[in-house]
Amino acid sequence: MHYSLLLCIALILVVSMLVMLGQRLRISYPIFLVLGGLAISFIPGLPSITIDPELIFLIFLPPLLFEAAWMTSWKAFWKWRRVITMLAFGFVLITSTVVAFVSTALIPGFTLAMGFLLGAIISPPDAVAATSVLKGINIPKPLTQILEGESLVNDASSLIVFRFALAAIMTGTFVFQKAAVSFVLVAVMGVVIGLAIALIIYAMYRWLPTTTSIDIALSFIAPYLMYLTAESFHYSGVMAVVSGGLFLSYHSHVTLSHQSRLQGYAMWNTITFILNGLVFMLIGLEMPEIMRNLGDYSKGQAIFYGVVISLVIIVTRIITALFTAGWTKLIGRWITVADQNPGWRGPIVIGWAGMRGVVSLASALSIPLLLKNGQPFPYRSLILCITFIVILITLVLQGLTLPWVIKLVGLDKEQPASSEQEEEAKLHHQLLTAAVSHLEEQYTDLMKKQPVLQNLYNQMKNDLQLTANFLEGHGAGEKERHSSLVYNSIYLELLGTQRQRLFQLRDRDQFEDELIRKVEGQLDLEQEKLLRENGHGHH
């Protein structure tokens, strides 16, 4: 027990160090952690690490999916639903089929059912890998929304295909019609269970006297409840978590207090960072262990199969993405589609952004060691090895070259029609107009008597005027930008001065620590507000 705890603490520490180094080198952290884990695994004398697949499916996957669903825009998800559905379901089925036939032709003695099993394992791209690689790259927002939406749902479809392929190998029978009906049933019932539990939690938030701590605790319990309930009925736990997460996120403005939202985001950011970091690190650490247990195959053969299958799935994804774009253009003549003319640039980037990760790893590891008759599961170690090579190649090769591919196709130059800053100004303008109108309608007489209220009104009118000027000039000119920068830097300096004074007073024992902490929290919020207004957000 002590040993496991120490190992976890050491891993989290190493993950944090590697992420800091990765930031310095401007390498996306999933890529850097896998490479770091791989390098560490070759240090002599280190204990070999084996991962329990149940650990990943039960402990890591539900919160990671829930957080991804929570941060996904339901509006964007619905807007791009056809493309997301095609990529998440169509692409998984196409990839599984292509991999099944290629691996059967390539590997002697490999059956079609095993090919489908391998295809299901390596078909879903990883949500975190794509999002973290795309951070800081200037690409059109719809592409990020499509990739995030796809990676939410494709885990479910690949795990369902995996389940059927595994059942076919274990029982030796497979009926397509039955499997197709089960596929739909497993996915739909997963959604139903997820929504049912989300409704119960929604009711608890709404009508029970919860505190901030209870709100956050409930949000942490929710994904596990959804996943375990759905899985215990043999339906899709992934679909349950995703649908429940989307529902609760969409209604969070009603169910959660401002304090619950602020503290909840901070907690979830930290938890997902640790879980993702550990998963990618473990992928690298596990690789030599897999290579050691290859059995009848040489390392060279396994690497050759892995490289060929990696190339096959990369090409398949690009062709599928281009086909989807063509299909959207064709079908757009008869029905309303989100983007009438998707072009070829976006699909190429979507095709190249297929980095594999945590779900592929967990699926491969969850293949049982023995068949029902007690025989060892055929090709298990080879399937594992191919999966690891695919994760490594897609994550490192595609992840590192994605910014270059975006530049190559010229997508980084395609600016959205309305900049994010302008959109934010429009939104602020509407909010300030509503607030000023409310003050004028409700408190005109009170404002004459109360200088403080009059002061607030004048400040809001002033902010409204500044926002209107910004919008009339269609964004900030050089002069406005400069004065804004000067204002912000002086404001930050003043906050720093107040903080310094606060700690001088603390050291003199003039005020209680509790009061000092409270005022420090107010200064922190003021600084965070200022940084967010400038688009820096969290550091």
Buried (B, 14 or more C-beta within 10 A) or exposed (E): EEEEEEEEEEBBEBBEEBBEEBEEEEBBBBBBBBBBBBEBBEEEEEEEBEBEBEEBBBBBBBBBBBBBBBBBBBEBBEBBEBBBBBBBBBBBBBBBBBBBBBBBEBBEEBBBBBBBBBBBBBBBBBBBBBBBBBEEBBBBEBBBBBBBBBBBBBBBBBBBBBBBBBBBBBEEEBEEEEBEEBBEBBBEBBBBBBBBBBBEBBEBBEEEEBEBEBBBEBBBEBBBBBBBBBBEEEBBBBBBBBBBBBBBBBBBEEBBBEEBBBBBBEBBEEBBBBBBBBBBBBBBBBBBBBBEEBEEBEEEBBBBBBBBBBEBBBEBBBBBBBBBBEBBBEEBEEEEBBBEEBEEBBBBBBBBBBBBBBBBBBBBBBBEEEBEEEEEBEBBBBBBBBBBBBBBBBBBBBBBEBBEBBEBBEBBEBEEEEEEEBEBBBEBBEBBBEBBEEBEEEBEEEBEEEEEBBEBBEEBBEBBEBBBEBBEEEEBEEEBEEEBEEEBEEEBEEBEEBBEEBEEBBEEEEEEEEEBEEBBEEBEEBBBEBBEEEEEEEE
